[in-house]
Structures are given as structure tokens and as C-alpha cells.
Amino acid sequence: NEALDHFLQGHGLRGLYTPLELSFSASKLRDMDALSKSDPMLVVYTKMDGRLEEIGRTEVILNSLEPLWITKTMINYQFEIVQPLVFRIYDIDTKYHNTPVKMLNLAQQDFLGEAFCNLSEIVTKFNHSLSLNLRNGSGHALQGTMTVHAEETASSRMAVEMTFHCLNLDNKDTFSKSDPFLRVSRLSESAVAIPICKTEVINNNLNPVWRPITLTSQQYSSRDDPLLVECFDFDASGNHELMGALQTTIAQLENLYKSKAGANFYSKKGQKKLKGQLFLDTFQEKVQHTFLDYISSGFELNFMVAVDFTG
């Protein structure tokens, strides 16, 4: 999995996971304070090789046995592996209320109970919410329940569909017209161009109109991150000749579409302005349906395995 994730990320794609945001609430917690109600905080752990690893803490809710925490915990859902989660709730002593939650010593707080589940149990629920009974450290039932809700981060579902065309491209062929195609790359912090998408090749055409392409938010990162759009003359040998390039962003491409104007290409080093121009015919932001949408809606997959013992 690590090798595949590395390959995908190297090509501007996200690995085999879905980013989730977990939110929490609890009900009918035990009251551990004499003159007021408990001040609960929830701690989230993942379980790896029998060891607990803390991945998040909520804020402290004062005087509440029905807390609805604001602080979320981020986690990546990986369909192919089991991801055990442990939730522990503590009553934070009054003298620690001014201490940052990450600095709190949990051994000095009153334990209100814990609950267990696998991440898949949450995401396969129709509403992505799961209620769990609280237990003590020995597994015996305690008063109170907690609810965990999983939601895909909005950015992980967004995509942009665009249709490009060009006018007045420079001809790179001697006996015919060029065969142009576009390649879109994301520029890393070190200015390395990471290809994320390309169009089909249009043969013998200096004013090509390509089919729509779709870029996901995982590919372009954010609307203001730099992108490099390059136009090449296709060559069957693989030695494609650059016809022009320009640096832009998703936000700038949207403005280009709204203005109905064209953006001039530049030479490879960006020093010479070329006559060829890039236009956008369509620009549409949309929400993509993800794997979680299918499995939470009851989509079923049939899987068959055959083993050949002959030979």
C-alpha cells in the first residue's frame, strides 16, 4: 500500500484513502462533581499492533452531562484495512481549566468511561453516525453513551470540469499542421511540475477544441495553488515539441472563463509572448460522489476468487 500511495502522490493523485472529520457528543454522563456537573473532555485513539496512539482531543465542556463538542478529529479511512478506534471521556478537574487540553495529564482526571468501534462501522451507517455505550476499564457497562459522526471533508469531494480551446497556435510541422494536446501540472513548493491531467490529441489543427477534463481538489490542492498549462505538438516518437506554456491557478482560470478572453502562451522560459491563446468554453465546479456514498447507500460488490492448482 505504501508503494502504491507513493506512486499516486508522485503523479499528483491522492493515495487510497478518504479524509474524514469525526465529531462527538455524549449523553447521560456520570456526575463526578459534588457542587456542579462534570466538565467532560473526549480523547480519541487508534489501535495499532495492540498499542494505542492518541490522534485527537476535544475541548472541555463546563458543567455538562450532555456535551456536544466542537473540536473535530481528522482521520483517513482506508477501506482495505481494519481501523480500531478507542474513545475515552474524562471529567477535567477545575484547577486545570486554564491548562491547554494537549498539556493535560489524563492520569490526574476522573475517568467517565470508554467505548470502542472500528472506523468502518461508522462510515457504513446510512447517516454516518454511531452511538456507543460507555464502559469502564474492565469492560463493564457504565452510565452514559457517546455518539461519533463521520463526514467527508468538503474539499475532498470537490472537482472542476473545464473545456479548453486554443487559437492561432504556432505550427511546428513542415508538411502538415501540428497535432496539439494540453498537459496540466501542479507546481510544488520547489517549483517542480507534477503532471495531473492531459487532453486528447487533436490532429492537424492550430485552433483545437478539446473534450472536457476534470481536476479533483486532491490534484490541484487549492484554488490559489500554481498550475502549469503546457501545449505540445504530439510526436509518435515521444519527443513532443512545446508550443507554449502559461502559469495560472484554478481561480484565474475561472476568471478567464467569465471574461471570455484568451490568455497568451509564452515560450518555455516565459520570456517570449506567443500569438497562441488559451480559452475556456466551460468551467463548472461540482461535488463528486465518492466510495463512501456508494457503500453507505447499500451498494453491493460481488467478489469471486478462483485458484488453479494444475501444472
Steps between C-alpha positions, in 0.01 A plus 500: 500500500781744584661447158168556323426811706846636415440436129161672504625800696796532263251538217297766677236258627385417849579161652242230559312667784214738570560794741236509773407743774372343823270693734381389843222532754401315817187450707415419863859510621578428864519805726836489678485848660337572836383858450470511120484275197792323334728688258552236228772470236528219245825342381525294179748218439579264217616149579808378312663165578331496839629848590287812540601814314324825588375691195284771652344674801188710519461818700367488859126562536424656838215374719338263252383140505380535138809643326507586132864560419612744230855376443525241221751222440637433152565144386554322168261214428666206323246250373737205479619498863335477843536827693410453869412817692488559876316794658559601861313771689645681802363747753759778511574633847418867555860595580605392148242701307759756390744234384513432123325168433808351336697562820250330731623195690216252456608300805403800715143515362188298587424225251138506375513202266623370167358351182637303205417454133658461158499799269316293238206459741448876493535564127274211399210643700249678276542829689867432590415520873557231762390500866702298751446405863771607740695239698763503770856378458391142576230501234202531735216729399491854640238771491499706183540472125706679239436562130761540230416644158724475193488745213716529194685829487332729248823562310552128438177484296545805279602487135518742208397408146645722226490510121798664327563622149788686339538750217795588277745241626845502339543224245788267586465265200642555151263311271184505713351674799591424859317239710448687829409375846500668842673381815409647840751473785499606863806699609650383828661732754835431334350597159503140376218437250292194594273397207140446610298496178521521123260528209471283193701580186329702225658420163595766244339794676637834619164599656416185698198443723550221753254286690432607862755406765436464875741596777430389857590709803760236592671572169502880507517531885341845527352761269804724542778244463704546180432284195697469177306459175715387208402445137703241307518385139459122522775283353468122475864469609412656835706813430206739527587859411386781728265745328458727801446508875340717764483501878159546660269386782149356517373840617665673203359243258152570636554873443626424149180308428280780635683765297476295178850627424805301400831457682817512293748217511867571564820331393650233724699746709208742512696777330323517165127564465348282229202566275326178602225545758315275745124535555249334733163404355365348823593516868288307747568416864323187618487254787628155415330192638753297692542138601337575837186626327459164330562272797286706739213487248501120492710445188616138488811354339531137395850361531606163363834325543624196309819305567658283233697212655587335166843499342 
